[in-house]
Amino acid sequence: MPIDTTPNTSIQRSLRQCLSNAAFLLYQQGHVLETITIPFRGLDSRALRQLREASREWPACQRVLESSEAAAYNEQGRLVLTAMGRELLFDMFGEGAADCA
């Protein structure tokens, strides 16, 4: 079976890997997925600094999330997933993985 090497597929693969890494890094730092999936929560500058200090992988992951528009800053200046980022995350892990109900 041929592998699809179109740019969109490559970007989506990179984004999926990044979301997976982000979930792992968040859990390592004591966060839950709701931290980035609920639009009014998010990661503040202190939490982002701690993630950068704890993992060499975080800055690249954050860049991919932002440049792909899977993450953005909310009104409070905190990093959260956009609707597209949440949809992809829930597609990967299931909506119950970050259920806030």
Secondary structure by P-SEA (a helix, b strand, c coil): ccccccaaaaaaaaaaaaaaaaaaaaaaacccccccccccccccaaaaaaaaaaccaaaaaaaaaaaaccbbbccccbbbbcaaaaaaaaaaccccccccc
